[in-house]
Amino acid sequence: MNKDMGDGLKDNVVWSCPEHSMETYFKVKEFEKKPEAKDFVYVRFVEDDQFESMWVKILQGTQHQGYGELNNIPVKLLDRTLGDTISYKTDKEGVTWENKN
């Protein structure tokens, strides 16, 4: 969850096959429970058939709903950039999605 990843970026990316994508998402999302992550939420993004999950620093709201600043450098979804303002909402299954509305 650090903007200054530099060469560490390649070590901070977790790749997952479609079959295990949600399992991996929920494993990483567990970090939200740590005290040092209280101001962050792990958000899932979708564009066409591409998925990417990234950390968002909460500016307003909670880990369940609100908006914040993208705190990762996107690897797959290149129309987003570090620092973008992202609106998000958690669904009934516990997945936090970008809220494009």
Secondary structure, DSSP 8 states (H G I E B T S, - for coil): --S--GGGGGGG-----GGGHHHHHHHHHGGGGSGGGTTEEEEEEEETTEEEEEEEEEEEE-SSEEEEEE-S--SS-TT--TT-EEEEEE-TTS-EEE---
